[in-house]
């Protein structure tokens, strides 16, 4: 059997719901609780432990589930202090990736069922994404507080989109202010240059040396091939972001005739160095602001993607049952005029038995695609379970709903699937009655579908 393994957390809807809860966690604590509970179900109720990896490599227990005798009975999970101990124990573990390497590990006593491993990796990856974004959001809030206490960004810098944009907009005026010939900005292994500066590989060599410096509170004059350059650290709250380098061809104090040509003269006066340091502080805040904008943009994209995952059926990409039920409940409360159809692929078990589940999955996807193409733009398709689907036909009378349902039957019957036999559907159709409950509506349309099957299949029955 090929394709994605069936999710072992009760149902696909249960797993999607768990992923949605993880993706909407507002704090690391809530995230750890939801992650642990989900993994606990996936690994047949083995105790779960989360460990934070310190910069020195030490492991610290951060969260465990369940927090009762279930975890204390497996004491070895509580006492790991290093990765070597975790490896030697033979416990199953997964890596929780952080923004800059490994954040920590998740462990449980023994290997999970084979069919669960695929879903465990998805759950851990989504949880790691959410954890990184929560940390980034927290950092963004801290940086906003720092910016409120200092007036370092001009109105124009706030509108910048990148460091390259920053240099192109302001490089010329900075060179004028400092009587410099060129400027370079080093940030995250990238080098941005403006004007005349030493060859790129020479600047990169100097930057490599600068990163070994421990004093991040003062400027450094460069020697050798980059003599004439002044380097100022770009740092924020003790965190090194990069370097600002400004280059001059002539020293601040002229050479004397008796001076040896290899004497490293100072090209910068102390007051100038102080001004460069102030500019570096401004740029550090600008860089942080750009990163916050980028992180928030990524956060919005990721949350939109996770929200779509929580609402969608993984196989067919139409609505899942959980979200379809939610929409039907909303329609019943609002007394919206609509028709609802439930259809089932005829003899689908025989297709699976004869051609295998991979072919069956492909047919499910094709039927969903055909239905989506056949429906109007304001109609919606949801997978109800197995080979059953529900169609919500918006603003439709019974006659209009019947026409759409019959058209869908005809399109599917005429479509050339990957098997020699024709694929057909049987559908029930009804309209939402004023004050009707979701249960009553679904019970009626389900009855119509089974009447269509009993009447010979490949047709629509009204209930």
C-alpha positions as CSV (number, residue, x, y, z in Angstrom):
1,X,0.0,0.0,0.0
2,X,1.4,3.4,-1.0
3,X,0.5,7.0,-0.2
4,X,0.3,8.8,3.1
5,X,-0.3,6.6,6.1
6,X,-3.6,6.9,7.8
7,X,-3.4,9.1,10.9
8,X,-3.6,7.1,14.1
9,X,-5.0,9.9,16.3
10,X,-8.6,8.7,16.2
11,X,-9.2,10.2,12.8
12,X,-7.8,12.7,10.2
13,X,-10.1,15.3,11.7
14,X,-8.7,14.7,15.2
15,X,-5.1,15.2,13.9
16,X,-6.1,18.3,11.9
17,X,-7.7,19.7,15.0
18,X,-4.6,18.9,17.1
19,X,-2.4,20.7,14.5
20,X,-4.7,23.7,14.5
21,X,-4.4,23.9,18.3
22,X,-0.6,23.7,18.2
23,X,-0.4,26.3,15.5
24,X,-2.6,28.7,17.5
25,X,-0.7,28.3,20.8
26,X,0.0,31.8,22.2
27,X,2.8,30.8,24.7
28,X,5.5,28.2,24.8
29,X,3.8,26.5,27.8
30,X,0.5,26.1,25.8
31,X,2.5,24.8,22.8
32,X,4.4,22.2,24.9
33,X,1.1,21.0,26.5
34,X,-0.7,20.5,23.2
35,X,2.4,19.0,21.5
36,X,2.9,16.5,24.3
37,X,-0.8,15.4,24.4
38,X,-0.8,14.9,20.7
39,X,2.4,12.8,20.7
40,X,1.1,10.9,23.7
41,X,-1.8,9.7,21.6
42,X,0.4,9.0,18.5
43,X,2.8,6.8,20.5
44,X,0.2,4.6,22.2
45,X,0.2,6.6,25.4
46,X,3.9,6.5,26.2
47,X,5.1,9.2,28.6
48,X,6.5,12.3,26.7
49,X,9.4,14.5,27.9
50,X,10.7,17.7,26.4
51,X,14.3,18.8,27.0
52,X,15.9,22.3,26.4
53,X,19.5,22.2,25.0
54,X,21.7,24.9,26.6
55,X,24.5,26.6,24.6
56,X,26.9,24.3,26.5
57,X,25.1,21.2,25.3
58,X,23.5,20.4,28.6
59,X,19.9,19.0,28.6
60,X,17.3,20.4,31.0
61,X,13.8,18.9,31.4
62,X,11.3,21.5,30.3
63,X,8.0,19.7,30.2
64,X,6.6,16.2,30.7
65,X,3.3,14.5,30.1
66,X,1.4,13.0,31.9
67,X,2.4,14.8,35.0
68,X,1.4,11.9,37.3
69,X,2.6,8.4,38.0
70,X,2.7,7.8,34.3
71,X,5.8,9.8,33.9
72,X,7.4,9.0,37.2
73,X,7.2,5.3,36.5
74,X,9.6,5.9,33.6
75,X,12.2,7.7,35.7
76,X,14.9,7.6,33.1
77,X,13.1,10.3,31.1
78,X,13.5,12.7,34.0
79,X,17.2,12.4,34.6
80,X,18.9,12.9,31.2
81,X,21.5,15.7,31.4
82,X,23.3,15.3,28.1
83,X,22.7,14.1,24.6
84,X,25.1,11.2,25.2
85,X,22.9,10.0,28.1
86,X,19.8,10.3,25.9
87,X,21.5,8.3,23.1
88,X,22.8,5.6,25.5
89,X,19.3,5.1,26.9
90,X,17.8,3.7,23.7
91,X,14.8,6.0,24.1
92,X,13.1,7.3,21.0
93,X,13.8,11.0,20.5
94,X,13.1,13.8,17.9
95,X,14.9,17.0,17.3
96,X,13.1,20.3,17.9
97,X,14.8,22.8,15.6
98,X,15.3,26.3,16.8
99,X,16.1,29.5,14.9
100,X,19.8,29.0,15.2
101,X,20.3,25.2,15.5
102,X,18.8,22.7,17.9
103,X,16.4,24.1,20.5
104,X,16.0,20.8,22.3
105,X,14.6,17.2,22.1
106,X,11.4,15.3,22.6
107,X,11.7,11.8,24.0
108,X,9.6,8.7,25.0
109,X,10.6,5.2,26.1
110,X,10.3,3.1,23.0
111,X,9.8,3.4,19.2
112,X,6.3,4.4,18.0
113,X,4.2,2.3,15.6
114,X,5.6,2.5,12.1
115,X,2.4,4.1,10.7
116,X,2.7,6.9,13.3
117,X,6.2,8.1,12.5
118,X,5.2,10.1,9.4
119,X,2.6,12.0,11.4
120,X,4.9,12.5,14.4
121,X,7.4,14.2,12.2
122,X,4.7,16.6,10.8
123,X,3.5,17.4,14.3
124,X,7.1,18.1,15.6
125,X,8.0,20.2,12.5
126,X,4.9,22.4,12.9
127,X,5.5,22.7,16.7
128,X,9.1,23.8,16.0
129,X,7.9,26.4,13.5
130,X,5.4,27.8,16.0
131,X,8.1,27.8,18.8
132,X,10.5,29.8,16.6
133,X,7.8,32.3,15.7
134,X,6.7,32.7,19.3
135,X,10.3,33.5,20.2
136,X,10.6,35.9,17.3
137,X,7.4,37.6,18.3
138,X,8.7,38.0,21.9
139,X,12.0,39.5,20.5
140,X,10.0,41.9,18.3
141,X,8.1,43.2,21.4
142,X,11.4,43.7,23.2
143,X,12.9,45.6,20.3
144,X,9.8,47.8,20.1
145,X,10.4,48.7,23.7
146,X,14.0,49.6,23.0
147,X,13.0,51.7,20.0
148,X,10.5,53.7,22.1
149,X,13.3,54.7,24.5
150,X,15.6,55.9,21.8
151,X,15.2,58.3,18.9
152,X,17.6,56.6,16.5
153,X,15.6,55.9,13.4
154,X,14.7,58.7,11.0
155,X,11.4,58.7,9.2
156,X,13.1,57.5,6.0
157,X,14.9,54.6,7.7
158,X,11.5,53.3,8.9
159,X,10.4,52.9,5.3
160,X,13.4,50.9,4.2
161,X,12.9,47.4,2.8
162,X,16.5,46.1,3.0
163,X,20.1,46.9,4.0
164,X,20.9,47.3,0.3
165,X,18.1,49.8,0.0
166,X,19.5,51.6,3.1
167,X,23.0,51.9,1.6
168,X,21.7,53.1,-1.8
169,X,19.6,55.8,-0.1
170,X,22.0,57.1,2.5
171,X,25.5,55.9,1.4
172,X,26.4,59.1,-0.4
173,X,25.4,61.4,2.4
174,X,27.2,59.3,5.0
175,X,30.4,59.5,2.8
176,X,30.0,63.3,2.7
177,X,29.5,63.5,6.5
178,X,32.6,61.4,7.3
179,X,34.7,62.5,4.3
180,X,34.9,58.8,3.4
181,X,35.3,57.0,0.1
182,X,33.3,53.9,0.7
183,X,31.0,52.1,3.2
184,X,30.3,48.4,3.8
185,X,27.7,46.7,6.0
186,X,28.3,43.1,7.1
187,X,25.2,41.2,8.4
188,X,24.4,37.5,8.5
189,X,27.3,36.3,6.2
190,X,26.3,39.0,3.6
191,X,28.3,42.0,2.6
192,X,26.7,45.2,1.3
193,X,29.0,47.8,-0.2
194,X,28.8,51.4,-1.4
195,X,31.4,53.6,-3.1
196,X,35.1,52.7,-3.1
197,X,36.3,50.1,-0.7
198,X,39.1,47.4,-0.6
199,X,38.6,44.3,-2.6
200,X,35.7,42.2,-1.4
201,X,37.8,39.2,-0.2
202,X,40.0,41.5,1.8
203,X,37.0,43.1,3.5
204,X,35.6,39.6,4.3
205,X,39.0,38.6,5.8
206,X,38.9,41.6,8.1
207,X,35.3,40.9,9.1
208,X,36.3,37.3,10.0
209,X,39.0,38.8,12.3
210,X,36.5,41.3,13.8
211,X,34.1,38.5,14.9
212,X,36.8,37.3,17.2
213,X,36.8,40.6,19.1
214,X,35.1,40.6,22.5
215,X,34.7,44.4,22.9
216,X,31.4,45.4,21.3
217,X,31.3,48.9,22.8
218,X,34.0,50.7,20.7
219,X,35.2,51.1,17.2
220,X,38.3,49.4,15.7
221,X,40.7,50.9,13.1
222,X,41.7,48.4,10.5
223,X,45.3,47.7,9.4
224,X,47.0,46.0,6.5
225,X,45.2,45.8,3.2
226,X,42.2,47.6,4.8
227,X,44.1,50.4,6.4
228,X,42.0,53.5,6.5
229,X,38.9,51.6,7.5
230,X,37.0,52.1,10.7
231,X,34.8,49.2,12.0
232,X,31.9,49.8,14.4
233,X,29.9,46.9,15.9
234,X,26.2,46.6,15.1
235,X,24.9,45.3,18.3
236,X,21.5,45.3,20.1
237,X,21.0,44.3,23.8
238,X,24.4,42.6,23.7
239,X,23.7,40.6,20.6
240,X,26.1,40.9,17.7
241,X,24.3,41.7,14.5
242,X,27.2,42.6,12.2
243,X,29.6,45.4,11.4
244,X,29.7,48.8,9.9
245,X,32.9,49.6,8.0
246,X,33.8,53.1,6.6
247,X,36.9,53.5,4.4
248,X,39.2,56.5,3.8
249,X,42.1,56.7,1.5
250,X,43.8,59.5,3.5
251,X,44.5,59.5,7.2
252,X,43.0,62.1,9.5
253,X,46.4,63.5,10.3
254,X,48.8,63.8,7.4
255,X,51.9,61.6,7.1
256,X,55.2,63.2,8.2
257,X,58.2,63.0,5.9
258,X,60.2,60.9,8.5
259,X,57.4,58.4,9.1
260,X,58.1,54.9,8.0
261,X,55.6,53.8,5.3
262,X,54.5,50.8,7.2
263,X,53.5,52.7,10.4
264,X,49.7,52.1,11.0
265,X,48.6,55.7,11.2
266,X,45.2,56.6,12.6
267,X,42.8,57.6,9.8
268,X,40.1,58.7,12.2
269,X,39.8,61.3,15.0
270,X,38.1,60.3,18.3
271,X,35.1,62.5,17.7
272,X,34.7,60.9,14.2
273,X,34.9,57.5,15.7
274,X,32.2,58.4,18.2
275,X,29.9,59.7,15.4
276,X,30.4,56.4,13.5
277,X,29.5,54.5,16.6
278,X,26.3,56.5,16.9
279,X,25.5,55.7,13.3
280,X,26.1,52.0,14.0
281,X,23.6,52.2,16.9
282,X,21.0,53.6,14.5
283,X,21.7,50.9,11.9
284,X,21.5,48.2,14.6
285,X,17.9,49.4,15.4
286,X,17.1,49.6,11.7
287,X,18.3,46.1,11.1
288,X,16.3,44.8,14.0
289,X,13.2,46.7,12.7
290,X,13.7,45.0,9.3
291,X,14.0,41.6,10.9
292,X,10.9,42.2,12.9
293,X,8.9,43.1,9.8
294,X,10.3,40.0,8.0
295,X,9.5,37.7,11.0
296,X,6.0,39.1,11.3
297,X,5.4,38.6,7.6
298,X,6.6,35.0,7.9
299,X,4.5,34.5,11.0
300,X,1.4,35.7,9.1
301,X,2.2,33.4,6.2
302,X,2.8,30.4,8.4
303,X,-0.4,31.0,10.4
304,X,-2.4,31.2,7.2
305,X,-0.8,28.0,6.0
306,X,-1.5,26.2,9.3
307,X,-5.1,27.6,9.4
308,X,-5.6,26.2,5.9
309,X,-4.2,22.8,7.0
310,X,-6.6,22.8,9.9
311,X,-9.6,23.4,7.6
312,X,-8.6,21.1,4.7
313,X,-8.6,17.4,4.0
314,X,-5.0,16.3,3.4
315,X,-5.9,14.0,0.5
316,X,-8.4,15.9,-1.5
317,X,-7.6,19.5,-0.4
318,X,-11.3,20.3,0.0
319,X,-12.9,21.1,3.4
320,X,-12.5,18.5,6.0
321,X,-15.5,17.2,8.0
322,X,-14.7,19.3,11.1
323,X,-14.8,22.6,9.1
324,X,-17.8,21.4,6.9
325,X,-19.8,20.7,10.1
326,X,-18.9,24.2,11.4
327,X,-20.1,25.9,8.2
328,X,-23.4,23.9,8.3
329,X,-24.0,24.9,11.9
330,X,-23.5,28.5,10.9
331,X,-25.9,28.2,8.0
332,X,-28.5,26.7,10.3
333,X,-28.2,29.5,12.8
334,X,-28.4,32.2,10.2
335,X,-31.3,30.5,8.3
336,X,-29.4,31.0,5.0
337,X,-31.1,29.9,1.8
338,X,-29.2,27.0,0.4
339,X,-29.3,23.4,-0.9
340,X,-27.1,20.6,0.5
341,X,-26.1,17.5,-1.4
342,X,-24.3,14.4,0.0
343,X,-22.8,12.0,-2.5
344,X,-20.9,8.7,-2.3
345,X,-18.7,7.1,-4.9
346,X,-20.5,3.9,-6.0
347,X,-18.8,0.6,-5.4
348,X,-15.7,2.3,-4.0
349,X,-14.7,-0.7,-1.8
350,X,-14.6,-2.8,-4.9
351,X,-12.2,-0.3,-6.6
352,X,-9.9,-0.4,-3.6
353,X,-10.0,-4.2,-3.4
354,X,-9.4,-4.6,-7.1
355,X,-6.8,-1.9,-7.8
356,X,-5.4,-1.0,-4.5
357,X,-5.7,2.0,-2.1
358,X,-3.2,4.1,-4.1
359,X,-5.6,4.0,-7.1
360,X,-8.5,4.6,-4.8
361,X,-6.8,7.7,-3.4
362,X,-6.2,9.0,-6.9
363,X,-9.9,8.5,-7.7
364,X,-10.9,10.4,-4.6
365,X,-8.7,13.3,-5.6
366,X,-10.0,13.3,-9.2
367,X,-13.6,13.2,-8.0
368,X,-12.9,16.1,-5.6
369,X,-11.2,18.1,-8.5
370,X,-14.1,17.4,-10.9
371,X,-16.7,18.5,-8.3
372,X,-14.8,21.7,-7.5
373,X,-14.6,22.5,-11.3
374,X,-18.3,21.7,-11.7
375,X,-19.6,23.8,-8.8
376,X,-20.1,27.6,-8.9
377,X,-17.6,29.9,-7.3
378,X,-19.8,30.4,-4.2
379,X,-20.5,26.7,-3.7
380,X,-18.3,24.6,-1.5
381,X,-17.2,20.9,-1.3
382,X,-16.3,19.0,1.9
383,X,-15.1,15.5,2.4
384,X,-17.4,13.9,4.9
385,X,-15.5,10.7,5.4
386,X,-14.1,7.8,3.3
387,X,-15.7,8.2,-0.2
388,X,-18.5,10.5,1.0
389,X,-18.6,14.2,0.2
390,X,-21.0,17.1,1.0
391,X,-21.8,20.0,-1.4
392,X,-23.1,23.2,0.0
393,X,-25.0,24.9,-2.9
394,X,-25.3,28.6,-1.9
395,X,-28.5,30.7,-2.5
396,X,-30.2,27.8,-4.3
397,X,-33.7,26.5,-4.6
398,X,-34.4,22.8,-4.7
399,X,-34.7,22.8,-8.5
400,X,-31.4,24.7,-8.8
401,X,-29.7,22.3,-6.4
402,X,-31.0,19.3,-8.3
403,X,-29.7,20.7,-11.6
404,X,-26.2,21.2,-10.1
405,X,-26.2,17.7,-8.5
406,X,-27.3,16.0,-11.7
407,X,-24.7,17.9,-13.7
408,X,-22.0,16.6,-11.2
409,X,-23.3,13.0,-11.6
410,X,-23.0,13.3,-15.4
411,X,-19.5,14.9,-15.4
412,X,-18.1,12.2,-13.2
413,X,-19.8,9.4,-15.2
414,X,-18.3,10.8,-18.4
415,X,-14.8,11.4,-17.0
416,X,-12.0,9.0,-18.1
417,X,-10.5,7.7,-14.8
418,X,-7.4,5.5,-14.6
419,X,-9.5,2.3,-14.4
420,X,-11.5,0.7,-17.2
421,X,-14.8,0.7,-15.4
422,X,-16.9,3.9,-15.2
423,X,-16.9,5.8,-11.9
424,X,-20.3,7.0,-10.7
425,X,-21.8,8.7,-7.7
426,X,-25.1,8.5,-5.9
427,X,-26.4,11.7,-4.3
428,X,-29.1,12.9,-2.0
429,X,-30.3,16.5,-2.1
430,X,-32.3,18.7,0.2
431,X,-32.8,22.3,1.1
432,X,-32.3,23.9,4.5
433,X,-35.6,24.6,6.2
434,X,-36.1,27.6,8.6
435,X,-35.1,26.8,12.1
436,X,-33.8,23.3,11.2
437,X,-31.0,21.7,13.2
438,X,-27.8,20.5,11.5
439,X,-28.6,16.9,12.7
440,X,-32.0,17.0,11.0
441,X,-30.6,18.4,7.8
442,X,-27.7,15.9,7.6
443,X,-30.0,13.0,8.5
444,X,-32.3,13.9,5.6
445,X,-29.7,14.3,3.0
446,X,-28.0,11.1,4.1
447,X,-31.3,9.3,3.6
448,X,-31.6,10.7,0.1
449,X,-28.1,9.4,-0.8
450,X,-29.0,5.9,0.3
451,X,-32.3,6.0,-1.6
452,X,-30.3,6.9,-4.7
453,X,-28.1,3.9,-4.2
454,X,-31.1,1.6,-3.6
455,X,-32.8,2.9,-6.7
456,X,-29.8,1.8,-8.9
457,X,-27.0,4.3,-8.2
458,X,-25.6,7.0,-10.4
459,X,-28.5,9.4,-9.7
460,X,-29.9,12.1,-7.4
461,X,-32.7,11.6,-5.0
462,X,-34.6,14.5,-3.2
463,X,-35.5,14.3,0.4
